[in-house]
């Protein structure tokens, strides 16, 4: 026991010293989505300012696949030293445990919430050639296409996926799910007419909207979006109370020193308060987040309760 106490003390002092000197090398950020996706844009926007505060570069590593789980699995199993972080979102954090029989990691036990970065509503998009101009018209059209409809999503278990499943169940429409690794390929598929509908965040669709290849029918917020007041909500399109937000935030491996987590949280909050950053994110249709790790965890828990009930009710399972 006498030998063990000095060893534990030395280990504790080493951990404290590490936290005080963090970061003394580049920080790796896993993005579980492709380059040019909304998550990628968020990370790179924050990274430009974080590298100035940290004196170290933020090395972005895109690792899409498995509904975001491939990237978050890397974070969950990384060394808990603050040098590997990830930007997680609804699917691989709050939804996955209710849909997958087995996940490669346990979000609640192996991932540490650090800070909410942004949130935003999804929008319902269809090819510009679709005759519908409103949600009721789209539902009426869809019901006349039995066995012919498919819809895209940005990945299995994503907000994009679950929002559509909830909508279809309420509308009484059947469609085949075609998951993609992120919003760019899902949007491209929609524009090409390979799929007939898609829920995702608006910024990912802007080039195709401006190119008049796809059009929007509704948003999933309870109020109309500030940047697109002309777009009605699903709640006012025949589905009262409908709300589905896509959110994201930074995570660290469980066991990361509290001092390091606090430093990252404080620095990200400072960057999110920067006027230039806020303007850049707002132009992407994003609602700027922030707050403490405890607040972020409480938000995740509430989202898990809400959507967990919906997943069970609708019967969504992914092997």
N, C-alpha and C positions, 0 to 999 in steps of 0.2 A: 504493500500500500504506500509506503514512504517513497518508493521509486515511481509509483504511478502518479502521485500528486504533482511532482515537478514536471512530469511529461505532459499532463493535462494543462498545467499552467503555461508551459512553453507553447503548446498547440494553440491555446487561447490567445496568447500574446502575438503569435504568428498571424492568426486570423485577423486580429485587430489591426496589426501593422499593414496587412494586405488591404484591408478596407480603407485605411487612411491614405494609402498611396494609389488607390484605384482612380483612374486607369493609367497604367504605365505601358500599355501596348494597345494595338488596335482592338476595337470591339466588333464582334461579328453579329450581324442581325439577319436572322432567318425570315424570309418572306415566303409563306406557303402559297404563293400565287405567281403567275408569270410576270416578266418585265412588262411595264406599261399598264399593269392592272392598277386598280384604285389603291390597293394595299402598297404596291411598289411606289406609287406616287407619294403617298403619305410618308413612308419611311425616308425616301430621298429628300423630301421637303424638310423633315425634321433633322435629318442627318447633316445637312449643310450647316445648321446652327449648332448642333450638338458637338461636332468636331471642333468648333471654336471654343466651346466651354470645356471640353475634355482635353484638348491638346492632342487628340488622337483621332485617326479616321474611323468612320463607321463603315465597315465592310459589309455591303449588302449581298446576301446569297439567296437567290430565288430557287425555291424547291417546291414546285407545285405538285399536286397529285393526291389521290385518296381523300378528296374533300378537305384538303388542308392538313391532314394528319401526318403526311410525310415530313413536312417542315417542322411541325410542332413536336413530333417524336424526337427529332434531333435536339431540340431545345430541352425537352424533358429529361433526356439522358446525357446532357452535356455536364461538364464540371461546374459545380455551383460557385463560380468565382466572379461572376459578373461580366465575363468576357464573351458569353454567348447569350443573346437575347432573341426573342421572336415576337412578331406581331401576329397575335391570334385573333380569331373572329368567332362569331356565333357557333358555326358548325363544329369545328374540332374541339371546342371548349365547353359549351353549354348544351348542345344538342346531341352530340355523339354518344354519350353514355346511355341515352334512351333508345338509340336506333341500332347500335352495333352490339352483337353478342359479345364481342371481345375487341377492345381497342389496344393498340400497341403500347399505350401509356395510360395512366390515370390522371386526367386533368386536375382533379381536386387535390391529389396527393403529390404529383410530380411537377406541377407548374405553379409558380407563384405570381399572382396578379401584381403588376407594378403600377400601371396607370392607364386609364381609359384615354385613347387618343382621339377618335372621332366616331360619329354615328350619322346615319342618314336613312331616309326611307328608300324602299325599292320602288321601281316604276314598272308598270306592265307595258311591255313593248310587243309589237306585232309587225310583220313585213308591211311595207307601204302599200302593197297590192291587195292586202286584206280589205274587204268591203266595209268592215266595221269602223265606226268613228267614235263609238262609246262602248263602255263595258257591257251594258245590256245587249247592244247589237252584236258584240263579239260572242257573248254567251249563246245568243240565238243562232248565230252562224255555226258555232262549234257543235251545237247539238244536232246539226244537220250533217255532220261529218263523222258518223260513228265508225270507229276502228281506223280512222285515217289521221288522227292528230298526234303530234308529238311536241314536247316542249323542252327547251334547253335549260340548263342551270349552270352555275359557276362551279358546281361540284356536289357530290353526294353529301347530304347532311348540312348543306349551307343554308343561309337565310333565303337565298334565291330558290333553292329546292323546296324548303318547307313552306315558304309563302305561297308558292304555286299549288302545292298539295292542299293546303288549307283552302285556298280560293276555289280549286276544282271541286273539293268536297262540298263546299257551300253552294256552288253554282250547279252542281249535279252534272258535271262534264267529265268524260273519261279522256285521258291522253297518256301517251307513253313518255316516260322520263328519259332524256338523253343528257347525261352529265358531261361537262367539259372541265378542263383544268384552267379555270379562271374565266373572267369576263370577256377578254378579247376573242377567243375562239367561239364562245357561246354566242356573242353578238354577230360574228361573221356568219355563223351557221343560220341565224335568224334572218339576216339580210339576204342570204342565198336561197331562202325558202326551204331549207332542209328541216327546220323546225318551225312551228307556227306561233309560238309565244315564248316570252322570257320575262322573268322578274329579275332585275338586277338594279344596281345604282345608276343614276342618270349619267354621271360623267363618263362612264365607260362606253356609253352609247352616242355621245355627242357627235363624233365624226360621221357616223352612219345616219344620224338624224339630219345633220346639215347636208349630207349627200343625198337626202330624200330616198333612203333605202329602207328605213324603218320609221315607225311613228309610235307615239306614246298614247295610251288610253287612260291611265290613272296612276296615282301615287298611293303608297301604303301608310302615309302619315295620317293623323287625325285631322290635321289642318293642311291647307294647301301650302306647297313649298314656297318660301319667300322668293326664290329665284325663278319660279315658274308658276305664277298665280293663275294662269289660264288652264293648267292641268287639274282636273277634278281629282278628288280622293276616291278610293274604293268605298269609304264610309258613306259618301254622298252619292254613290253610284249604285245603290241597292244593297250594300253590305254594311249596315250601321255597326260602329264599334270596331271595324277592322283596322288593325294597326300592326305593322311589322317593320322593325328597324334593323338595318344592318349595322353592326357596331364592331369595333376593333380596339385592341389595346396591347400594351407591351407586357411580356411575360419573361420571367427568369426561371432557371431550374430551382426546384425546391431545395432549401439548404443554403441558398445564396445569403451571405452575411447581411443582417438587417441594415447595417450602416451603408452598404453598397446599394441596397434597394432604395433606401431613403435618398441617397445622392442622385440616383437615376431618376427617381420620382420628382425630386425638386428641380432638376435640370430640365426634364421634359415639360414640367408645368411652366417653367420660365420661358421655354421656347414656344410653347403653345400660346403664351400671353403676348408674344412678339407681334406687333401690328402687321408686319410683312408676312409672317407665317399665317396669321389668322386670315388675311386677305387672300393668300394663295389657296388655302384650304376651302375658304368660302366660295371661291370661284369654281371649285370642283363640286360644289353642292354639299359640302361636308359641314356638319355641326361640330364645332371644336369641343373636345372633352376636357380632361384634367381631373384633379382631385387626388385623394389619398389612395394608397393600396387597399385600405379597409373599405373605402367607399366603392372601389372598383369590384372587390370581392362580393360585397353585398348586392351590387347590381347584377353580377353574373349569377348569383344564387337566385335572385328574383326571376331572371330570364329563364333559368333552368326549370324553375317551378312552372312558369307560364307555358313554355313550349313543350315541356315534358308531358303535361296533361294533353296537349294538342296532338303530340306524336302518338301517344297511346290511343287516343280517341280515333284518330285517322287510321292508325295501324301501320305507320311507316316503319319498316325494318330494312336494314342493309346488312348483308352477309359479308 
